[in-house]
Structures are given as C-alpha cells and as structure tokens.
Amino acid sequence: MRVLVQRCSNAKCVVKGKNISEIDDGLMLLVGFTDTDNKDTVLWMVKKILNLRIFPDSNGVMNLSILDTKGSILSISQFTLYADTTKGNRPSYIKAMGGEKAKLLYEYFNKCLNEYVPCKAGIFGADMEISLTNMGPTTIMLER
C-alpha cells in the first residue's frame, strides 16, 4: 500500500464539472494498493497517517498530528502510484491491485479514517480533477 500524504489548507475533487468533495485544513491523500495488501495493511496505514506529526505547533515545529489539529482528510484512489517505468517510457501498472478488490480496501480505508477524523473521498475509478493548496509544502510518501 502506498499513500502520498500532502498537508493542505484546502483540497477538492471535481468529477464531470461537479464538486464531489472538499476539505479545509487537513490532509489530501493519494491512495494505491498492490496485490499483497489486506485489511491489516490498511489498519497499519490508518494508524500511521492519524499519528503522523506534520502539523506545526505554536513554535512552528512539525509536532502535531491530524488528530491534534482536528483537521479533515480528502482521500483519492490512485492506482498510478504503482506505475513501473523501469522498462521503456510507457508505465506498467501490473503491480497495482485490480479493481473490485482495490475498491473494497479503499472503502475500508476511508471508513477506518472516518472513525477518527472527517474523511471525504473521490469516486473510485472515475476521471477526477484534484486541486489543493499544499502547505509547507509538506508531502510524504508512506509505504507498507
């Protein structure tokens, strides 16, 4: 499982010109799965994200988590996180988990996050327009 975490002041997802979801002050996550991922992988990643100390405290030191700041999460499915470009210039996505299984894990991931902080999502498998204002900028790749 790979999750690209971006601290943001706002983020939104648009599908076919319609605003599907939007957050302020929180994390925008790009989420990808591979065939070895399961619910245990998801639970590990949820715990890591919720406790990741990347928000500034009163001294400007990145010392607070999303739980501390009471922020929100925008979660976007992104199978292209598993792009392999070692051979040629056209990415291979053979390491990305297939559709229905990935969708179930993605929904479980979002449900688990939502138990602790507000979590909004894009539409799995849709062509989405994602925009955000990255604060810091702070961008961290997590992998399990």
Secondary structure, DSSP 4 states (H G I P E B T S, - for coil): -EEEEEEEEEEEEEETTEEEEEEEEEEEEEEE-BTT--HHHHHHHHHHHHH---EE-TTS-EEE-HHHHT-EEEEEE-GGGG-B-SSSSSPB-TTBPPHHHHHHHHHHHHHHHHTTS-EEE--TTS--EEEEEEEEEEEEEEE-
